[in-house]
């Protein structure tokens, strides 16, 4: 590891950014260095400008990816190298206002029914039933399950925030049954060990990549024709709660959103909202003639 990369990682840690954000920022800086074949501290402002034009016009990468590249590269040059480049304020990816994909209750049941591996099935069920992000799901610890209050303590969520979410009785039963298969003192979903090595000796939780792969395979096997991901389970959880009559501020607290505006997107996704709108539109247009 170069001294510059080490310094950037240390600066990211001092800033309190999550491990996943650190990895993403270091990756985009490495890609910039590989593009020019030299250390980032030898890359000029004009070269960075040309690089962003390349990403936008030639590679045509998504706005979110442009945003991550801008944030990571800006962090290096502004915070680690101390360069105040106005160019980095000029780069503004256009915001895409897409509604998230949502699965119906029946589709969620069908998809999860095609998950064959017990550890992935329990993990995905927990992610859906508690509205968790994938990183939050795989990182759950034994101490996070409060069976007296029937809540899950989600630690270090997005923005390094903790929160509590309700724990369904069936999920508690699943977690207990699965824990008895490995009895790890810390992790609910420990990283798989080699044959002959006790699972309780794992030093870390299982990785998110395996969960994502298993979800994709189950989606394919289910025949559901939607561009869903593990995160779709979280969107579906929020939408299903809203359809069942749960107040929006309550859902906001379960999801850990800072703003009610972020949570309000689910108002556009519920069947009840669509049905009311359809009824109103039908009534307004009923007397049209041709």
Backbone as CSV, one residue per row, in Angstrom:
resi,resn,N_x,N_y,N_z,CA_x,CA_y,CA_z,C_x,C_y,C_z
1,UNK,0.840,-1.197,0.000,0.000,0.000,0.000,0.873,1.244,0.000
2,UNK,0.575,2.196,-0.879,1.361,3.422,-0.948,1.083,4.312,0.256
3,UNK,2.002,5.214,0.523,1.844,6.136,1.654,0.630,7.036,1.456
4,UNK,0.374,7.427,0.182,-0.757,8.312,-0.101,-2.079,7.598,0.178
5,UNK,-2.182,6.343,-0.255,-3.423,5.598,-0.005,-3.648,5.398,1.489
6,UNK,-2.572,5.089,2.214,-2.675,4.913,3.656,-3.139,6.198,4.328
7,UNK,-2.591,7.327,3.855,-2.975,8.626,4.427,-4.458,8.914,4.149
8,UNK,-4.913,8.601,2.942,-6.317,8.835,2.609,-7.234,7.969,3.480
9,UNK,-6.876,6.713,3.662,-7.681,5.817,4.496,-7.751,6.338,5.928
10,UNK,-6.627,6.812,6.434,-6.608,7.362,7.793,-7.488,8.608,7.881
11,UNK,-7.458,9.451,6.854,-8.303,10.647,6.833,-9.782,10.266,6.782
12,UNK,-10.097,9.231,6.024,-11.482,8.746,5.947,-11.943,8.235,7.303
13,UNK,-11.055,7.549,7.998,-11.384,7.041,9.328,-11.587,8.183,10.312
14,UNK,-10.728,9.187,10.229,-10.860,10.345,11.118,-12.170,11.085,10.860
15,UNK,-12.614,11.064,9.615,-13.862,11.740,9.252,-15.082,10.931,9.719
16,UNK,-14.841,9.704,10.144,-15.931,8.883,10.663,-16.783,8.233,9.593
17,UNK,-16.243,8.088,8.376,-17.013,7.473,7.297,-17.023,5.954,7.457
18,UNK,-18.103,5.327,7.008,-18.260,3.888,7.173,-17.222,3.135,6.359
19,UNK,-17.042,1.862,6.704,-16.057,1.042,6.011,-16.405,0.892,4.536
20,UNK,-17.698,0.733,4.244,-18.116,0.581,2.841,-17.844,1.855,2.050
21,UNK,-18.038,3.019,2.684,-17.752,4.291,2.019,-16.252,4.436,1.791
22,UNK,-15.462,4.044,2.763,-14.005,4.093,2.618,-13.553,3.255,1.429
23,UNK,-14.095,2.054,1.328,-13.722,1.155,0.226,-14.105,1.770,-1.118
24,UNK,-15.314,2.358,-1.187,-15.786,2.956,-2.436,-14.915,4.140,-2.847
25,UNK,-14.546,4.999,-1.890,-13.742,6.182,-2.194,-12.338,5.794,-2.652
26,UNK,-11.753,4.821,-1.972,-10.407,4.374,-2.359,-10.453,3.736,-3.750
27,UNK,-11.525,3.018,-4.046,-11.648,2.355,-5.351,-11.711,3.366,-6.484
28,UNK,-12.489,4.449,-6.328,-12.615,5.412,-7.432,-11.311,6.173,-7.646
29,UNK,-10.562,6.413,-6.571,-9.259,7.071,-6.714,-8.281,6.130,-7.417
30,UNK,-8.331,4.853,-7.065,-7.456,3.870,-7.731,-7.771,3.797,-9.229
31,UNK,-9.051,3.853,-9.582,-9.451,3.817,-10.989,-8.940,5.046,-11.739
32,UNK,-8.952,6.197,-11.078,-8.409,7.415,-11.677,-6.908,7.249,-11.929
33,UNK,-6.196,6.722,-10.944,-4.745,6.526,-11.077,-4.428,5.527,-12.186
34,UNK,-5.233,4.462,-12.285,-5.006,3.454,-13.324,-5.288,4.020,-14.709
35,UNK,-6.247,4.916,-14.807,-6.586,5.521,-16.098,-5.408,6.307,-16.658
36,UNK,-4.696,7.041,-15.788,-3.559,7.850,-16.232,-2.220,7.144,-16.026
37,UNK,-2.213,6.034,-15.308,-0.980,5.299,-15.105,0.032,6.024,-14.239
38,UNK,-0.444,6.794,-13.272,0.473,7.484,-12.366,-0.231,7.794,-11.054
39,UNK,0.565,8.175,-10.067,0.027,8.454,-8.737,-0.955,9.636,-8.788
40,UNK,-2.035,9.595,-8.019,-3.026,10.684,-8.032,-2.456,12.052,-7.698
41,UNK,-1.411,12.095,-6.867,-0.855,13.406,-6.506,-0.075,14.043,-7.660
42,UNK,0.123,13.299,-8.757,0.790,13.840,-9.940,-0.197,14.138,-11.068
43,UNK,-1.473,13.958,-10.789,-2.516,14.216,-11.784,-2.984,15.665,-11.654
44,UNK,-3.072,16.359,-12.771,-3.435,17.770,-12.746,-4.950,17.957,-12.712
45,UNK,-5.360,19.187,-12.427,-6.791,19.518,-12.395,-7.423,19.317,-13.760
46,UNK,-6.710,19.668,-14.823,-7.234,19.493,-16.170,-7.404,18.008,-16.494
47,UNK,-6.483,17.193,-16.021,-6.602,15.755,-16.256,-7.814,15.178,-15.528
48,UNK,-8.076,15.668,-14.334,-9.271,15.227,-13.602,-10.523,15.650,-14.355
49,UNK,-10.497,16.854,-14.917,-11.631,17.351,-15.711,-11.894,16.433,-16.901
50,UNK,-10.842,16.070,-17.613,-10.970,15.191,-18.765,-11.451,13.799,-18.348
51,UNK,-11.060,13.377,-17.162,-11.474,12.060,-16.678,-12.974,12.014,-16.441
52,UNK,-13.520,13.072,-15.855,-14.966,13.107,-15.612,-15.749,13.205,-16.918
53,UNK,-15.193,13.908,-17.904,-15.831,13.944,-19.221,-15.817,12.554,-19.853
54,UNK,-14.736,11.830,-19.628,-14.641,10.457,-20.125,-15.708,9.569,-19.472
55,UNK,-15.872,9.686,-18.157,-16.862,8.884,-17.449,-18.272,9.197,-17.935
56,UNK,-18.516,10.484,-18.165,-19.863,10.911,-18.542,-20.176,10.633,-20.004
57,UNK,-19.262,10.971,-20.908,-19.556,10.900,-22.342,-19.179,9.573,-22.995
58,UNK,-18.042,9.017,-22.598,-17.581,7.773,-23.219,-18.130,6.534,-22.513
59,UNK,-17.930,6.477,-21.235,-18.417,5.305,-20.496,-19.902,5.405,-20.172
60,UNK,-20.402,6.645,-20.087,-21.826,6.888,-19.815,-22.296,6.134,-18.564
61,UNK,-21.525,6.260,-17.513,-21.886,5.564,-16.278,-23.046,6.293,-15.594
62,UNK,-23.734,5.591,-14.729,-24.927,6.117,-14.066,-24.594,7.321,-13.194
63,UNK,-25.602,8.151,-12.970,-25.423,9.361,-12.165,-24.920,9.038,-10.764
64,UNK,-25.435,7.977,-10.174,-24.993,7.595,-8.830,-23.501,7.266,-8.815
65,UNK,-23.028,6.596,-9.857,-21.609,6.244,-9.942,-20.748,7.485,-10.136
66,UNK,-21.252,8.431,-10.929,-20.553,9.712,-11.096,-20.446,10.411,-9.746
67,UNK,-21.530,10.359,-8.977,-21.537,11.003,-7.665,-20.525,10.404,-6.714
68,UNK,-20.413,9.084,-6.722,-19.434,8.408,-5.857,-18.016,8.762,-6.292
69,UNK,-17.781,8.773,-7.617,-16.453,9.123,-8.132,-16.086,10.548,-7.728
70,UNK,-17.036,11.458,-7.865,-16.786,12.856,-7.493,-16.473,12.970,-6.006
71,UNK,-17.262,12.303,-5.161,-17.072,12.397,-3.715,-15.721,11.831,-3.291
72,UNK,-15.352,10.669,-3.858,-14.088,10.052,-3.479,-12.885,10.849,-3.945
73,UNK,-12.936,11.296,-5.192,-11.806,12.065,-5.743,-11.698,13.414,-5.058
74,UNK,-12.850,14.028,-4.766,-12.821,15.318,-4.071,-12.229,15.159,-2.669
75,UNK,-12.578,14.065,-2.005,-12.037,13.850,-0.659,-10.517,13.787,-0.702
76,UNK,-9.977,13.060,-1.683,-8.525,12.940,-1.786,-7.865,14.302,-1.980
77,UNK,-8.365,15.047,-2.974,-7.673,16.287,-3.328,-7.926,17.419,-2.333
78,UNK,-9.112,17.475,-1.774,-9.427,18.575,-0.854,-8.933,18.275,0.556
79,UNK,-9.210,17.077,1.063,-8.899,16.781,2.463,-7.519,16.172,2.665
80,UNK,-7.116,15.254,1.793,-5.822,14.598,1.983,-4.677,15.396,1.380
81,UNK,-4.883,15.960,0.173,-3.816,16.712,-0.494,-3.946,18.221,-0.307
82,UNK,-5.072,18.685,0.211,-5.242,20.105,0.508,-5.303,21.005,-0.711
83,UNK,-5.869,20.495,-1.807,-5.995,21.303,-3.023,-7.432,21.798,-3.174
84,UNK,-7.620,23.075,-3.270,-8.955,23.657,-3.428,-9.257,23.826,-4.912
85,UNK,-9.685,22.754,-5.539,-9.979,22.793,-6.968,-11.454,23.117,-7.204
86,UNK,-11.717,24.228,-7.870,-13.098,24.629,-8.162,-13.780,23.640,-9.102
87,UNK,-12.979,22.959,-9.893,-13.527,21.986,-10.833,-14.413,20.971,-10.126
88,UNK,-13.994,20.543,-8.947,-14.717,19.497,-8.238,-16.090,19.959,-7.774
89,UNK,-16.294,21.276,-7.688,-17.621,21.804,-7.387,-18.465,21.916,-8.654
90,UNK,-17.792,21.905,-9.798,-18.494,22.011,-11.079,-19.148,20.678,-11.459
91,UNK,-18.491,19.593,-11.084,-19.017,18.265,-11.439,-20.271,17.992,-10.628
92,UNK,-21.401,17.961,-11.305,-22.676,17.711,-10.655,-23.460,16.680,-11.435
93,UNK,-23.519,15.439,-10.965,-24.301,14.432,-11.695,-25.781,14.759,-11.635
94,UNK,-26.477,14.543,-12.742,-27.916,14.801,-12.768,-28.615,13.790,-11.871
95,UNK,-29.607,14.265,-11.143,-30.313,13.394,-10.214,-31.407,12.611,-10.943
96,UNK,-31.370,11.304,-10.758,-32.387,10.455,-11.350,-33.495,10.225,-10.326
97,UNK,-34.711,10.554,-10.701,-35.835,10.404,-9.787,-36.640,9.167,-10.183
98,UNK,-36.077,8.017,-9.841,-36.728,6.754,-10.148,-37.407,6.196,-8.909
99,UNK,-38.594,5.648,-9.110,-39.258,4.971,-8.008,-38.639,3.585,-7.832
100,UNK,-38.458,3.153,-6.596,-37.850,1.838,-6.371,-38.782,0.701,-6.780
101,UNK,-38.185,-0.413,-7.121,-38.955,-1.625,-7.429,-39.519,-2.171,-6.122
102,UNK,-40.774,-2.608,-6.159,-41.416,-3.181,-4.976,-42.063,-4.509,-5.354
103,UNK,-41.897,-5.498,-4.502,-42.540,-6.789,-4.678,-43.816,-6.843,-3.850
104,UNK,-44.819,-7.524,-4.352,-46.027,-7.725,-3.572,-45.744,-8.717,-2.454
105,UNK,-46.668,-8.826,-1.504,-46.494,-9.786,-0.412,-46.363,-11.193,-0.977
106,UNK,-47.209,-11.520,-1.952,-47.167,-12.855,-2.557,-45.841,-13.099,-3.276
107,UNK,-45.307,-12.079,-3.941,-44.033,-12.227,-4.645,-42.880,-12.429,-3.674
108,UNK,-42.928,-11.724,-2.547,-41.879,-11.910,-1.537,-41.895,-13.343,-1.020
109,UNK,-43.108,-13.845,-0.715,-43.224,-15.223,-0.226,-42.701,-16.211,-1.271
110,UNK,-43.048,-15.973,-2.525,-42.637,-16.872,-3.599,-41.122,-16.859,-3.762
111,UNK,-40.540,-15.670,-3.758,-39.092,-15.546,-3.937,-38.334,-16.207,-2.789
112,UNK,-38.717,-15.888,-1.557,-38.012,-16.443,-0.403,-38.189,-17.957,-0.321
113,UNK,-39.283,-18.442,-0.891,-39.504,-19.881,-0.914,-38.531,-20.620,-1.810
114,UNK,-37.875,-19.902,-2.719,-36.887,-20.512,-3.622,-35.453,-20.402,-3.100
115,UNK,-35.278,-19.862,-1.893,-33.949,-19.788,-1.288,-33.689,-21.119,-0.574
116,UNK,-32.735,-21.881,-1.042,-32.509,-23.234,-0.530,-31.582,-23.280,0.682
117,UNK,-30.560,-22.452,0.691,-29.591,-22.468,1.785,-30.227,-21.928,3.068
118,UNK,-30.195,-22.682,4.169,-30.815,-22.220,5.427,-30.287,-20.870,5.914
119,UNK,-28.963,-20.693,5.874,-28.420,-19.437,6.407,-28.835,-18.241,5.567
120,UNK,-28.871,-18.404,4.247,-29.301,-17.298,3.402,-30.812,-17.079,3.514
121,UNK,-31.561,-18.171,3.664,-33.013,-18.039,3.778,-33.387,-17.286,5.058
122,UNK,-32.756,-17.653,6.178,-33.049,-16.969,7.436,-32.607,-15.512,7.373
123,UNK,-31.432,-15.269,6.782,-30.926,-13.895,6.677,-31.848,-13.030,5.828
124,UNK,-32.272,-13.535,4.673,-33.150,-12.757,3.788,-34.521,-12.558,4.405
125,UNK,-35.034,-13.553,5.105,-36.303,-13.392,5.807,-36.198,-12.297,6.859
126,UNK,-35.070,-12.264,7.564,-34.860,-11.248,8.599,-34.734,-9.862,7.995
127,UNK,-34.009,-9.762,6.881,-33.851,-8.480,6.196,-35.213,-7.933,5.783
128,UNK,-36.059,-8.788,5.223,-37.399,-8.336,4.803,-38.272,-7.994,6.000
129,UNK,-38.338,-8.885,6.989,-39.274,-8.725,8.106,-38.911,-7.581,9.038
130,UNK,-37.666,-7.099,8.955,-37.227,-6.001,9.822,-36.835,-4.755,9.028
131,UNK,-36.958,-4.810,7.698,-36.642,-3.648,6.877,-35.181,-3.255,6.931
132,UNK,-34.285,-4.234,6.930,-32.851,-3.960,7.098,-32.143,-3.759,5.766
133,UNK,-31.049,-3.036,5.816,-30.110,-3.018,4.700,-29.320,-4.324,4.763
134,UNK,-28.757,-4.734,3.643,-28.055,-6.017,3.609,-26.888,-6.045,4.589
135,UNK,-26.150,-4.946,4.698,-25.009,-4.907,5.622,-25.482,-5.029,7.067
136,UNK,-26.643,-4.457,7.366,-27.201,-4.548,8.713,-27.641,-5.974,9.017
137,UNK,-28.173,-6.659,7.999,-28.655,-8.022,8.191,-27.544,-9.005,8.498
138,UNK,-26.493,-9.000,7.679,-25.415,-9.979,7.877,-24.612,-9.688,9.145
139,UNK,-24.659,-8.448,9.625,-23.846,-8.053,10.790,-24.581,-8.204,12.120
140,UNK,-25.793,-8.730,12.105,-26.552,-8.870,13.353,-25.807,-9.754,14.346
141,UNK,-25.850,-9.338,15.602,-25.197,-10.092,16.659,-26.238,-10.652,17.629
142,UNK,-25.828,-11.650,18.386,-26.723,-12.270,19.362,-27.274,-11.226,20.320
143,UNK,-26.429,-10.307,20.750,-26.842,-9.290,21.720,-27.866,-8.304,21.164
144,UNK,-28.009,-8.273,19.819,-28.937,-7.322,19.199,-30.393,-7.768,19.286
145,UNK,-30.622,-9.015,19.632,-31.976,-9.552,19.677,-32.525,-9.439,21.095
146,UNK,-33.518,-8.573,21.264,-34.151,-8.374,22.574,-35.505,-9.076,22.554
147,UNK,-35.522,-10.322,23.022,-36.754,-11.105,22.982,-37.760,-10.677,24.050
148,UNK,-37.317,-9.917,25.054,-38.245,-9.405,26.070,-39.105,-8.287,25.485
149,UNK,-38.471,-7.361,24.796,-39.196,-6.237,24.188,-39.611,-6.536,22.761
150,UNK,-39.114,-7.656,22.206,-39.403,-8.062,20.831,-38.966,-6.983,19.842
151,UNK,-37.719,-6.566,19.983,-37.123,-5.587,19.069,-35.726,-6.052,18.684
152,UNK,-35.254,-5.527,17.576,-33.882,-5.746,17.122,-33.139,-4.422,17.240
153,UNK,-31.976,-4.457,17.848,-31.137,-3.265,17.961,-30.212,-3.221,16.737
154,UNK,-30.495,-2.330,15.816,-29.675,-2.179,14.615,-28.564,-1.188,14.938
155,UNK,-27.336,-1.665,14.923,-26.198,-0.828,15.317,-25.442,-0.304,14.096
156,UNK,-25.023,0.935,14.201,-24.164,1.550,13.184,-24.786,1.431,11.779
157,UNK,-26.035,1.845,11.660,-26.679,1.869,10.351,-26.112,2.998,9.510
158,UNK,-26.800,3.330,8.443,-26.327,4.403,7.567,-26.209,5.699,8.366
159,UNK,-25.094,6.390,8.172,-24.846,7.590,8.961,-24.390,7.263,10.369
160,UNK,-23.996,5.985,10.582,-23.512,5.518,11.884,-24.561,5.682,12.981
161,UNK,-25.854,5.535,12.597,-26.943,5.719,13.543,-27.493,4.364,14.003
162,UNK,-27.834,4.289,15.287,-28.504,3.116,15.831,-30.015,3.316,15.774
163,UNK,-30.759,2.204,15.756,-32.220,2.291,15.819,-32.767,0.959,16.304
164,UNK,-34.038,0.965,16.689,-34.734,-0.259,17.053,-35.834,-0.529,16.048
165,UNK,-36.006,-1.796,15.695,-37.116,-2.196,14.834,-37.830,-3.363,15.499
166,UNK,-39.113,-3.501,15.214,-39.890,-4.575,15.801,-39.426,-5.933,15.281
167,UNK,-39.440,-6.906,16.168,-39.016,-8.262,15.837,-40.240,-9.177,15.783
168,UNK,-40.638,-9.634,14.602,-41.768,-10.555,14.505,-41.465,-11.874,15.217
169,UNK,-42.495,-12.462,15.802,-42.331,-13.713,16.547,-41.731,-14.810,15.665
170,UNK,-42.201,-14.901,14.407,-41.708,-15.957,13.525,-40.220,-15.796,13.224
171,UNK,-39.764,-14.555,13.097,-38.341,-14.316,12.840,-37.511,-14.690,14.061
172,UNK,-38.026,-14.397,15.251,-37.324,-14.803,16.471,-37.148,-16.315,16.497
173,UNK,-38.200,-17.035,16.121,-38.127,-18.494,16.102,-37.102,-18.978,15.073
174,UNK,-37.104,-18.358,13.885,-36.137,-18.727,12.843,-34.702,-18.503,13.315
175,UNK,-34.465,-17.335,13.923,-33.122,-16.997,14.371,-32.641,-17.962,15.451
176,UNK,-33.532,-18.336,16.352,-33.161,-19.268,17.408,-32.823,-20.641,16.831
177,UNK,-33.672,-21.104,15.904,-33.444,-22.416,15.302,-32.131,-22.431,14.524
178,UNK,-31.863,-21.345,13.785,-30.631,-21.306,13.006,-29.413,-21.174,13.909
179,UNK,-29.525,-20.371,14.958,-28.382,-20.194,15.877,-27.970,-21.524,16.491
180,UNK,-28.941,-22.384,16.748,-28.630,-23.694,17.343,-27.796,-24.573,16.417
181,UNK,-27.722,-24.216,15.120,-26.920,-25.002,14.186,-25.445,-24.631,14.235
182,UNK,-25.131,-23.465,14.836,-23.715,-23.059,14.907,-23.287,-22.576,16.293
183,UNK,-24.219,-21.999,17.059,-23.969,-21.543,18.435,-22.770,-20.605,18.556
184,UNK,-22.658,-19.699,17.602,-21.574,-18.719,17.681,-21.885,-17.732,18.804
185,UNK,-20.914,-17.404,19.646,-21.179,-16.520,20.788,-21.474,-15.069,20.407
186,UNK,-21.138,-14.680,19.181,-21.318,-13.274,18.790,-22.228,-13.112,17.588
187,UNK,-21.901,-13.764,16.467,-22.606,-13.502,15.219,-23.820,-14.421,15.021
188,UNK,-24.909,-13.842,14.533,-26.065,-14.650,14.168,-25.828,-15.354,12.837
189,UNK,-25.046,-14.696,11.961,-24.731,-15.280,10.654,-23.213,-15.308,10.463
190,UNK,-22.527,-16.224,11.149,-21.061,-16.267,11.070,-20.580,-16.684,9.687
191,UNK,-19.392,-16.257,9.355,-18.770,-16.628,8.086,-18.530,-18.140,8.079
192,UNK,-18.906,-18.814,6.991,-18.747,-20.272,6.947,-17.291,-20.682,7.158
193,UNK,-17.093,-21.694,7.974,-15.746,-22.199,8.223,-15.472,-23.432,7.368
194,UNK,-14.225,-23.854,7.336,-13.845,-25.038,6.568,-14.394,-26.301,7.228
195,UNK,-14.468,-27.360,6.451,-14.948,-28.637,6.972,-14.096,-29.071,8.167
196,UNK,-14.772,-29.463,9.223,-14.066,-29.910,10.416,-13.746,-28.809,11.403
197,UNK,-13.957,-27.537,10.984,-13.702,-26.400,11.867,-15.032,-25.949,12.466
198,UNK,-15.153,-25.871,13.779,-16.414,-25.488,14.419,-16.885,-24.095,13.951
199,UNK,-18.155,-23.961,13.542,-18.669,-22.654,13.096,-18.557,-21.581,14.169
200,UNK,-18.590,-22.000,15.433,-18.542,-21.033,16.532,-17.200,-20.323,16.637
201,UNK,-16.199,-20.759,15.848,-14.879,-20.132,15.894,-14.702,-19.065,14.808
202,UNK,-15.738,-18.833,13.984,-15.634,-17.825,12.919,-15.281,-16.472,13.514
203,UNK,-14.457,-15.724,12.796,-13.988,-14.426,13.312,-14.726,-13.234,12.720
204,UNK,-15.675,-13.499,11.794,-16.411,-12.411,11.184,-17.753,-12.931,10.660
205,UNK,-18.693,-12.017,10.363,-19.975,-12.464,9.819,-19.834,-12.818,8.341
206,UNK,-20.836,-13.501,7.810,-20.777,-13.872,6.398,-20.838,-12.621,5.538
207,UNK,-20.325,-12.728,4.316,-20.207,-11.565,3.441,-21.533,-11.285,2.714
208,UNK,-21.682,-10.066,2.276,-22.912,-9.663,1.580,-22.988,-10.264,0.182
209,UNK,-21.829,-10.552,-0.421,-21.815,-11.077,-1.784,-22.584,-12.384,-1.919
210,UNK,-22.427,-13.266,-0.932,-23.126,-14.539,-0.971,-24.636,-14.358,-0.882
211,UNK,-25.070,-13.405,-0.068,-26.500,-13.123,0.084,-27.060,-12.580,-1.231
212,UNK,-26.322,-11.694,-1.863,-26.769,-11.109,-3.126,-26.873,-12.168,-4.218
213,UNK,-25.886,-13.051,-4.287,-25.901,-14.114,-5.294,-27.081,-15.046,-5.073
214,UNK,-27.309,-15.434,-3.830,-28.416,-16.329,-3.502,-29.754,-15.681,-3.844
215,UNK,-29.880,-14.376,-3.595,-31.116,-13.660,-3.928,-31.349,-13.681,-5.435
216,UNK,-30.310,-13.400,-6.201,-30.446,-13.387,-7.663,-30.872,-14.751,-8.198
217,UNK,-30.306,-15.807,-7.638,-30.659,-17.155,-8.069,-32.112,-17.476,-7.718
218,UNK,-32.544,-17.058,-6.535,-33.926,-17.296,-6.118,-34.898,-16.488,-6.980
219,UNK,-34.515,-15.267,-7.321,-35.353,-14.424,-8.179,-35.522,-15.076,-9.546
220,UNK,-34.428,-15.598,-10.069,-34.468,-16.263,-11.370,-35.364,-17.502,-11.320
221,UNK,-35.201,-18.280,-10.259,-35.980,-19.518,-10.119,-37.463,-19.240,-9.900
222,UNK,-37.775,-18.101,-9.277,-39.176,-17.766,-8.981,-39.950,-17.353,-10.220
223,UNK,-39.233,-16.903,-11.261,-39.891,-16.445,-12.475,-40.453,-15.046,-12.380
224,UNK,-40.153,-14.338,-11.310,-40.632,-12.955,-11.135,-39.874,-12.037,-12.087
225,UNK,-40.591,-11.340,-12.939,-39.967,-10.501,-13.961,-39.827,-9.049,-13.484
226,UNK,-39.064,-8.844,-12.448,-38.797,-7.501,-11.925,-37.310,-7.376,-11.659
227,UNK,-36.767,-6.182,-11.853,-35.343,-5.944,-11.606,-35.135,-5.694,-10.112
228,UNK,-35.266,-6.760,-9.351,-35.184,-6.657,-7.898,-33.783,-6.981,-7.397
229,UNK,-33.486,-6.502,-6.203,-32.228,-6.794,-5.512,-32.569,-7.043,-4.053
230,UNK,-31.568,-7.358,-3.260,-31.816,-7.561,-1.828,-32.442,-6.317,-1.219
231,UNK,-32.018,-5.144,-1.665,-32.554,-3.894,-1.124,-34.041,-3.733,-1.445
232,UNK,-34.520,-4.433,-2.468,-35.937,-4.396,-2.804,-36.782,-4.923,-1.642
233,UNK,-36.229,-5.840,-0.869,-36.958,-6.361,0.285,-37.236,-5.254,1.300
234,UNK,-36.293,-4.341,1.441,-36.479,-3.206,2.363,-37.568,-2.270,1.835
235,UNK,-37.533,-1.990,0.528,-38.589,-1.156,-0.067,-39.952,-1.831,0.075
236,UNK,-39.982,-3.133,-0.122,-41.236,-3.877,-0.033,-41.767,-3.863,1.400
237,UNK,-40.888,-4.012,2.368,-41.257,-3.963,3.784,-41.967,-2.648,4.102
238,UNK,-41.369,-1.542,3.695,-41.953,-0.225,3.981,-43.311,-0.068,3.300
239,UNK,-43.400,-0.499,2.045,-44.651,-0.371,1.298,-45.742,-1.241,1.908
240,UNK,-45.402,-2.444,2.309,-46.398,-3.345,2.905,-46.888,-2.819,4.248
241,UNK,-45.994,-2.220,5.042,-46.420,-1.617,6.307,-47.379,-0.464,6.052
242,UNK,-47.076,0.343,5.056,-47.925,1.491,4.737,-49.295,1.029,4.261
243,UNK,-49.314,-0.004,3.440,-50.584,-0.550,2.952,-51.418,-1.131,4.092
244,UNK,-50.738,-1.606,5.118,-51.442,-2.199,6.258,-51.912,-1.150,7.262
245,UNK,-51.593,0.135,7.003,-52.085,1.200,7.856,-51.100,1.763,8.852
246,UNK,-49.839,1.370,8.782,-48.823,1.914,9.688,-48.530,3.364,9.327
247,UNK,-48.447,4.215,10.339,-48.198,5.639,10.101,-46.812,5.862,9.498
248,UNK,-46.721,6.866,8.634,-45.464,7.153,7.944,-44.320,7.474,8.912
249,UNK,-44.535,8.298,9.964,-43.423,8.575,10.896,-42.901,7.314,11.591
250,UNK,-43.781,6.345,11.828,-43.357,5.093,12.456,-42.449,4.322,11.493
251,UNK,-42.858,4.266,10.226,-42.044,3.597,9.218,-40.712,4.310,9.071
252,UNK,-40.734,5.631,9.138,-39.504,6.415,9.059,-38.522,6.000,10.155
253,UNK,-39.020,5.814,11.366,-38.138,5.433,12.477,-37.609,4.018,12.298
254,UNK,-38.434,3.108,11.767,-37.983,1.739,11.539,-36.890,1.677,10.477
255,UNK,-37.030,2.508,9.442,-36.056,2.508,8.353,-34.801,3.303,8.704
256,UNK,-34.906,4.179,9.701,-33.758,4.994,10.080,-33.543,6.185,9.173
257,UNK,-34.631,6.667,8.524,-34.512,7.831,7.649,-34.418,9.112,8.479
258,UNK,-33.551,10.016,8.072,-33.428,11.302,8.770,-34.585,12.227,8.440
259,UNK,-35.095,12.108,7.220,-36.159,13.006,6.764,-37.407,12.214,6.394
260,UNK,-38.568,12.752,6.754,-39.841,12.139,6.390,-40.036,12.179,4.877
261,UNK,-39.370,13.115,4.206,-39.478,13.217,2.757,-38.932,11.966,2.077
262,UNK,-37.889,11.394,2.652,-37.321,10.167,2.085,-38.316,9.024,2.192
263,UNK,-38.989,8.948,3.324,-39.955,7.869,3.555,-41.221,8.058,2.730
264,UNK,-41.569,9.306,2.444,-42.840,9.589,1.766,-42.882,9.047,0.342
265,UNK,-41.731,8.633,-0.198,-41.732,8.060,-1.547,-42.615,6.822,-1.603
266,UNK,-42.776,6.142,-0.479,-43.572,4.917,-0.471,-45.066,5.191,-0.612
267,UNK,-45.449,6.443,-0.422,-46.849,6.803,-0.653,-47.236,6.582,-2.111
268,UNK,-46.264,6.697,-2.999,-46.527,6.537,-4.432,-46.538,5.073,-4.856
269,UNK,-46.211,4.173,-3.931,-46.032,2.777,-4.309,-47.109,1.847,-3.768
270,UNK,-47.986,2.358,-2.928,-48.969,1.481,-2.307,-50.160,1.238,-3.224
271,UNK,-50.718,0.053,-3.124,-51.893,-0.285,-3.926,-53.093,0.555,-3.522
272,UNK,-53.207,0.831,-2.212,-54.341,1.628,-1.738,-54.341,3.002,-2.384
273,UNK,-53.162,3.606,-2.481,-53.050,4.920,-3.126,-53.431,4.828,-4.593
274,UNK,-52.943,3.802,-5.269,-53.265,3.632,-6.685,-54.759,3.414,-6.899
275,UNK,-55.368,2.606,-6.028,-56.791,2.317,-6.176,-57.641,3.560,-5.934
276,UNK,-57.279,4.361,-4.908,-58.019,5.598,-4.651,-57.881,6.562,-5.819
277,UNK,-56.666,6.670,-6.348,-56.440,7.571,-7.479,-57.212,7.109,-8.704
278,UNK,-57.193,5.796,-8.947,-57.907,5.261,-10.107,-59.402,5.528,-9.994
279,UNK,-59.943,5.353,-8.786,-61.378,5.597,-8.569,-61.722,7.061,-8.811
280,UNK,-60.875,7.957,-8.292,-61.102,9.396,-8.468,-61.032,9.776,-9.944
281,UNK,-60.035,9.268,-10.650,-59.882,9.585,-12.073,-61.066,9.056,-12.876
282,UNK,-61.513,7.839,-12.551,-62.671,7.264,-13.252,-63.905,8.138,-13.062
283,UNK,-64.097,8.645,-11.849,-65.262,9.485,-11.559,-65.177,10.812,-12.316
284,UNK,-63.976,11.379,-12.364,-63.806,12.667,-13.053,-64.016,12.538,-14.561
285,UNK,-63.623,11.383,-15.099,-63.665,11.228,-16.564,-64.898,10.476,-17.070
286,UNK,-65.799,10.128,-16.164,-66.923,9.267,-16.542,-67.863,9.868,-17.580
287,UNK,-67.979,11.205,-17.582,-68.947,11.823,-18.505,-68.314,12.324,-19.801
288,UNK,-67.070,11.926,-20.057,-66.441,12.324,-21.323,-67.130,11.599,-22.482
289,UNK,-67.274,12.300,-23.609,-67.913,11.713,-24.778,-66.983,11.832,-25.974
290,UNK,-67.302,11.036,-27.008,-66.502,11.122,-28.236,-67.384,10.913,-29.443
